[in-house]
Amino acid sequence: MQHGFTGFAQWSDLLAYVASNAPLFYHAPLDYAPTRIRPFKVYKNGKVRIDPLSAGADCFTADPGHLGRFRRPLP
């Protein structure tokens, strides 16, 4: 785990965190460190629409298969 961040044990933990509007980060496979993202929609099927906050990247939809890539700052 990247220093200063922790992950989520279950998808339901991530969804609860998204609902809290707290800072959320995503660690893509080829990225050196997690980057800040903005989840802006949770679909009825539980998938989350993500804005990567980068002019060079498109919005994407994440599902439970992405769980290991999400990070939150340590308290």
OpenMM code with the backbone's topology and positions (N, CA, C; nanometers):
from openmm import Vec3, app, unit

residues = "MET GLN HIS GLY PHE THR GLY PHE ALA GLN TRP SER ASP LEU LEU ALA TYR VAL ALA SER ASN ALA PRO LEU PHE TYR HIS ALA PRO LEU ASP TYR ALA PRO THR ARG ILE ARG PRO PHE LYS VAL TYR LYS ASN GLY LYS VAL ARG ILE ASP PRO LEU SER ALA GLY ALA ASP CYS PHE THR ALA ASP PRO GLY HIS LEU GLY ARG PHE ARG ARG PRO LEU PRO".split()
positions = [
    Vec3(0.0847, -0.1191, 0.0000),
    Vec3(0.0000, 0.0000, 0.0000),
    Vec3(0.0888, 0.1248, 0.0000),
    Vec3(0.0498, 0.2240, -0.0765),
    Vec3(0.1236, 0.3497, -0.0870),
    Vec3(0.1220, 0.4222, 0.0480),
    Vec3(0.2348, 0.4775, 0.0875),
    Vec3(0.2462, 0.5485, 0.2145),
    Vec3(0.1451, 0.6631, 0.2212),
    Vec3(0.0717, 0.6717, 0.3313),
    Vec3(-0.0255, 0.7783, 0.3506),
    Vec3(-0.1655, 0.7441, 0.3021),
    Vec3(-0.1830, 0.6240, 0.2474),
    Vec3(-0.3127, 0.5823, 0.1952),
    Vec3(-0.3473, 0.4432, 0.2462),
    Vec3(-0.4758, 0.4139, 0.2428),
    Vec3(-0.5236, 0.2798, 0.2720),
    Vec3(-0.6326, 0.2457, 0.1713),
    Vec3(-0.6593, 0.1191, 0.1544),
    Vec3(-0.7602, 0.0755, 0.0589),
    Vec3(-0.8927, 0.0458, 0.1269),
    Vec3(-0.9744, -0.0326, 0.0600),
    Vec3(-1.1065, -0.0691, 0.1086),
    Vec3(-1.1176, -0.2212, 0.1115),
    Vec3(-1.1814, -0.2748, 0.2141),
    Vec3(-1.1959, -0.4201, 0.2278),
    Vec3(-1.3039, -0.4749, 0.1349),
    Vec3(-1.4095, -0.3987, 0.1158),
    Vec3(-1.5229, -0.4457, 0.0353),
    Vec3(-1.5775, -0.3309, -0.0487),
    Vec3(-1.6474, -0.3667, -0.1558),
    Vec3(-1.7071, -0.2659, -0.2435),
    Vec3(-1.8080, -0.1807, -0.1661),
    Vec3(-1.8814, -0.2418, -0.0746),
    Vec3(-1.9787, -0.1661, 0.0054),
    Vec3(-1.9093, -0.0596, 0.0911),
    Vec3(-1.7875, -0.0864, 0.1375),
    Vec3(-1.7099, 0.0142, 0.2122),
    Vec3(-1.6770, 0.1329, 0.1224),
    Vec3(-1.6386, 0.1035, -0.0016),
    Vec3(-1.6079, 0.2103, -0.0975),
    Vec3(-1.7325, 0.2935, -0.1260),
    Vec3(-1.8461, 0.2280, -0.1486),
    Vec3(-1.9694, 0.3015, -0.1785),
    Vec3(-2.0094, 0.3920, -0.0626),
    Vec3(-1.9939, 0.3457, 0.0606),
    Vec3(-2.0246, 0.4294, 0.1777),
    Vec3(-1.9298, 0.5482, 0.1831),
    Vec3(-1.8033, 0.5255, 0.1502),
    Vec3(-1.7043, 0.6342, 0.1505),
    Vec3(-1.7368, 0.7358, 0.0414),
    Vec3(-1.7744, 0.6890, -0.0755),
    Vec3(-1.8128, 0.7790, -0.1853),
    Vec3(-1.9300, 0.8665, -0.1417),
    Vec3(-2.0268, 0.8090, -0.0725),
    Vec3(-2.1439, 0.8841, -0.0255),
    Vec3(-2.1059, 0.9934, 0.0740),
    Vec3(-1.9926, 0.9796, 0.1407),
    Vec3(-1.9498, 1.0782, 0.2396),
    Vec3(-1.8831, 1.2005, 0.1761),
    Vec3(-1.8566, 1.1954, 0.0464),
    Vec3(-1.7904, 1.3054, -0.0271),
    Vec3(-1.6497, 1.3349, 0.0230),
    Vec3(-1.5857, 1.2398, 0.0857),
    Vec3(-1.4476, 1.2561, 0.1320),
    Vec3(-1.3515, 1.2390, 0.0131),
    Vec3(-1.2276, 1.2872, 0.0253),
    Vec3(-1.1304, 1.2757, -0.0845),
    Vec3(-1.1034, 1.1299, -0.1211),
    Vec3(-1.1076, 1.1008, -0.2504),
    Vec3(-1.0872, 0.9655, -0.2995),
    Vec3(-0.9757, 0.9657, -0.4032),
    Vec3(-0.8959, 0.8607, -0.4009),
    Vec3(-0.7814, 0.8489, -0.4912),
    Vec3(-0.7873, 0.7162, -0.5649),
    Vec3(-0.7217, 0.7112, -0.6815),
    Vec3(-0.7202, 0.5910, -0.7648),
    Vec3(-0.5763, 0.5639, -0.8057),
    Vec3(-0.5330, 0.4397, -0.7888),
    Vec3(-0.3967, 0.4024, -0.8248),
    Vec3(-0.4022, 0.3091, -0.9458),
    Vec3(-0.3931, 0.3686, -1.0629),
    Vec3(-0.3960, 0.2912, -1.1873),
    Vec3(-0.2700, 0.2051, -1.1954),
    Vec3(-0.2766, 0.0927, -1.2658),
    Vec3(-0.1650, -0.0025, -1.2689),
    Vec3(-0.0288, 0.0554, -1.3083),
    Vec3(-0.0238, 0.1489, -1.3987),
    Vec3(0.1054, 0.2017, -1.4431),
    Vec3(0.1425, 0.3351, -1.3780),
    Vec3(0.0586, 0.3840, -1.2879),
    Vec3(0.0877, 0.5101, -1.2194),
    Vec3(0.1834, 0.4875, -1.1029),
    Vec3(0.2677, 0.5862, -1.0786),
    Vec3(0.3642, 0.5796, -0.9693),
    Vec3(0.2959, 0.5904, -0.8337),
    Vec3(0.1943, 0.6757, -0.8266),
    Vec3(0.1255, 0.7013, -0.6999),
    Vec3(-0.0232, 0.7229, -0.7271),
    Vec3(-0.1062, 0.7093, -0.6252),
    Vec3(-0.2493, 0.7365, -0.6432),
    Vec3(-0.2739, 0.8822, -0.6807),
    Vec3(-0.3760, 0.9058, -0.7609),
    Vec3(-0.4143, 1.0418, -0.7991),
    Vec3(-0.5574, 1.0685, -0.7549),
    Vec3(-0.5857, 1.1931, -0.7255),
    Vec3(-0.7184, 1.2339, -0.6792),
    Vec3(-0.8181, 1.2163, -0.7933),
    Vec3(-0.9361, 1.1664, -0.7605),
    Vec3(-1.0446, 1.1496, -0.8559),
    Vec3(-1.1725, 1.2050, -0.7959),
    Vec3(-1.2749, 1.2173, -0.8805),
    Vec3(-1.4053, 1.2633, -0.8319),
    Vec3(-1.5138, 1.1659, -0.8782),
    Vec3(-1.5663, 1.0867, -0.7860),
    Vec3(-1.6797, 1.0023, -0.8228),
    Vec3(-1.8034, 1.0915, -0.8321),
    Vec3(-1.8742, 1.0871, -0.9447),
    Vec3(-1.9870, 1.1786, -0.9574),
    Vec3(-2.1221, 1.1097, -0.9771),
    Vec3(-2.1216, 0.9770, -0.9882),
    Vec3(-2.2496, 0.9071, -0.9984),
    Vec3(-2.2320, 0.7626, -0.9542),
    Vec3(-2.3263, 0.7161, -0.8729),
    Vec3(-2.3329, 0.5745, -0.8369),
    Vec3(-2.4594, 0.5205, -0.9030),
    Vec3(-2.4415, 0.4225, -0.9899),
    Vec3(-2.5536, 0.3629, -1.0610),
    Vec3(-2.6284, 0.2641, -0.9718),
    Vec3(-2.7514, 0.2316, -1.0117),
    Vec3(-2.8330, 0.1359, -0.9355),
    Vec3(-2.7653, -0.0006, -0.9234),
    Vec3(-2.6833, -0.0365, -1.0211),
    Vec3(-2.6151, -0.1665, -1.0178),
    Vec3(-2.4883, -0.1627, -0.9319),
    Vec3(-2.4605, -0.0477, -0.8681),
    Vec3(-2.3470, -0.0357, -0.7773),
    Vec3(-2.2183, 0.0117, -0.8421),
    Vec3(-2.2166, 0.0270, -0.9742),
    Vec3(-2.0962, 0.0785, -1.0402),
    Vec3(-2.0857, 0.2283, -1.0153),
    Vec3(-1.9635, 0.2805, -1.0230),
    Vec3(-1.9378, 0.4208, -0.9915),
    Vec3(-1.8755, 0.4899, -1.1132),
    Vec3(-1.9328, 0.6030, -1.1514),
    Vec3(-1.8786, 0.6829, -1.2613),
    Vec3(-1.7751, 0.7773, -1.2029),
    Vec3(-1.6561, 0.7798, -1.2645),
    Vec3(-1.5403, 0.8520, -1.2118),
    Vec3(-1.4936, 0.9599, -1.3080),
    Vec3(-1.4677, 1.0780, -1.2549),
    Vec3(-1.4004, 1.1851, -1.3292),
    Vec3(-1.2562, 1.1856, -1.2805),
    Vec3(-1.1594, 1.1560, -1.3695),
    Vec3(-1.0194, 1.1499, -1.3254),
    Vec3(-0.9544, 1.2865, -1.3007),
    Vec3(-1.0291, 1.3951, -1.3210),
    Vec3(-0.9783, 1.5305, -1.2944),
    Vec3(-0.8507, 1.5613, -1.3725),
    Vec3(-0.8373, 1.5043, -1.4888),
    Vec3(-0.7202, 1.5257, -1.5720),
    Vec3(-0.7662, 1.5534, -1.7140),
    Vec3(-0.7100, 1.6567, -1.7751),
    Vec3(-0.7474, 1.6913, -1.9119),
    Vec3(-0.7094, 1.5804, -2.0095),
    Vec3(-0.6131, 1.4970, -1.9740),
    Vec3(-0.5662, 1.3927, -2.0636),
    Vec3(-0.6328, 1.2579, -2.0438),
    Vec3(-0.7377, 1.2521, -1.9606),
    Vec3(-0.8023, 1.1241, -1.9328),
    Vec3(-0.9539, 1.1394, -1.9398),
    Vec3(-1.0199, 1.0361, -1.9852),
    Vec3(-1.1655, 1.0359, -1.9966),
    Vec3(-1.2296, 0.9798, -1.8700),
    Vec3(-1.3542, 1.0181, -1.8485),
    Vec3(-1.4321, 0.9598, -1.7394),
    Vec3(-1.4465, 0.8106, -1.7652),
    Vec3(-1.4611, 0.7341, -1.6582),
    Vec3(-1.4773, 0.5902, -1.6720),
    Vec3(-1.5700, 0.5381, -1.5631),
    Vec3(-1.6185, 0.4156, -1.5826),
    Vec3(-1.7060, 0.3517, -1.4856),
    Vec3(-1.6300, 0.2386, -1.4174),
    Vec3(-1.6301, 0.2399, -1.2859),
    Vec3(-1.5590, 0.1385, -1.2074),
    Vec3(-1.6599, 0.0414, -1.1469),
    Vec3(-1.6172, -0.0849, -1.1392),
    Vec3(-1.6993, -0.1886, -1.0779),
    Vec3(-1.6154, -0.2572, -0.9697),
    Vec3(-1.6706, -0.3558, -0.9001),
    Vec3(-1.5949, -0.4203, -0.7917),
    Vec3(-1.4591, -0.4768, -0.8337),
    Vec3(-1.4377, -0.5023, -0.9593),
    Vec3(-1.3074, -0.5490, -1.0061),
    Vec3(-1.1978, -0.4448, -0.9908),
    Vec3(-1.2353, -0.3186, -0.9712),
    Vec3(-1.1401, -0.2094, -0.9525),
    Vec3(-1.1102, -0.1813, -0.8055),
    Vec3(-1.1725, -0.2539, -0.7150),
    Vec3(-1.1631, -0.2228, -0.5717),
    Vec3(-1.0196, -0.2031, -0.5235),
    Vec3(-0.9285, -0.2873, -0.5640),
    Vec3(-0.7902, -0.2796, -0.5184),
    Vec3(-0.7154, -0.1562, -0.5645),
    Vec3(-0.7745, -0.0781, -0.6531),
    Vec3(-0.7089, 0.0429, -0.7038),
    Vec3(-0.7515, 0.1703, -0.6302),
    Vec3(-0.8598, 0.1626, -0.5539),
    Vec3(-0.9085, 0.2804, -0.4827),
    Vec3(-0.8337, 0.2987, -0.3513),
    Vec3(-0.8084, 0.4242, -0.3177),
    Vec3(-0.7359, 0.4589, -0.1950),
    Vec3(-0.8067, 0.5766, -0.1258),
    Vec3(-0.7892, 0.5805, 0.0044),
    Vec3(-0.8328, 0.6964, 0.0840),
    Vec3(-0.7168, 0.7358, 0.1718),
    Vec3(-0.7071, 0.8642, 0.2067),
    Vec3(-0.5965, 0.9074, 0.2930),
    Vec3(-0.6091, 0.8460, 0.4324),
    Vec3(-0.4957, 0.8159, 0.4916),
    Vec3(-0.4965, 0.7696, 0.6302),
    Vec3(-0.5432, 0.8823, 0.7202),
    Vec3(-0.6152, 0.8508, 0.8284),
    Vec3(-0.6628, 0.9556, 0.9194),
    Vec3(-0.5482, 1.0239, 0.9934),
] * unit.nanometer
topology = app.Topology()
chain = topology.addChain("A")
for resn in residues:
    res = topology.addResidue(resn, chain)
    for name in ("N", "CA", "C"):
        topology.addAtom(name, app.Element.getBySymbol(name[0]), res)
